[in-house]
């Protein structure tokens, strides 16, 4: 799927990945509260994790770069 389709899938609550991250990580939109405000961030989550739980612990702290959505090799994670 395209990067735009992947972004919409994330907004719809789905998990997505790319071929080079497929076996290790998936992208997911995490919502969390901080200082009384709700935040939404896209995070790489390890495939070995039961669920996303802390936005500061994903992928050794590496940020999710928006330029990933310029690629059109996204896949849904079942």
LINMO-V798295 format. One record per residue. N is the residue number from 1. SS is DSSP state (helix for helix, strand for strand, loop for the rest). D_LAST is the distance of its C-alpha to the last C-alpha in Angstrom with 2 decimals. Layout:
N/SS/D_LAST ; N/SS/D_LAST
This chain:
1/loop/14.49 ; 2/loop/17.44 ; 3/helix/17.84 ; 4/helix/18.92 ; 5/helix/15.87 ; 6/helix/13.70 ; 7/helix/16.16 ; 8/helix/15.95 ; 9/helix/12.17 ; 10/helix/12.96 ; 11/helix/15.84 ; 12/loop/13.82 ; 13/loop/11.92 ; 14/loop/8.58 ; 15/strand/7.60 ; 16/strand/8.77 ; 17/strand/10.45 ; 18/strand/13.26 ; 19/loop/14.29 ; 20/loop/16.77 ; 21/loop/14.62 ; 22/loop/11.50 ; 23/loop/12.80 ; 24/loop/14.24 ; 25/strand/12.94 ; 26/strand/10.57 ; 27/strand/12.33 ; 28/strand/12.39 ; 29/strand/15.27 ; 30/strand/17.31 ; 31/strand/20.15 ; 32/strand/23.12 ; 33/strand/26.80 ; 34/strand/29.55 ; 35/loop/33.23 ; 36/loop/32.63 ; 37/strand/30.36 ; 38/strand/26.68 ; 39/strand/24.96 ; 40/strand/21.65 ; 41/strand/20.53 ; 42/strand/17.71 ; 43/strand/17.11 ; 44/strand/15.65 ; 45/strand/14.16 ; 46/strand/14.40 ; 47/loop/11.54 ; 48/loop/14.18 ; 49/loop/14.58 ; 50/loop/13.73 ; 51/loop/13.42 ; 52/loop/15.21 ; 53/loop/18.80 ; 54/loop/21.41 ; 55/loop/21.30 ; 56/loop/24.15 ; 57/loop/22.61 ; 58/helix/19.68 ; 59/helix/20.20 ; 60/helix/23.84 ; 61/helix/24.67 ; 62/loop/23.91 ; 63/loop/23.40 ; 64/loop/20.72 ; 65/loop/22.84 ; 66/helix/22.75 ; 67/helix/23.75 ; 68/helix/20.25 ; 69/helix/19.71 ; 70/helix/22.54 ; 71/loop/20.39 ; 72/loop/18.60 ; 73/loop/16.14 ; 74/strand/12.98 ; 75/strand/9.46 ; 76/strand/6.35 ; 77/strand/3.80 ; 78/loop/0.00
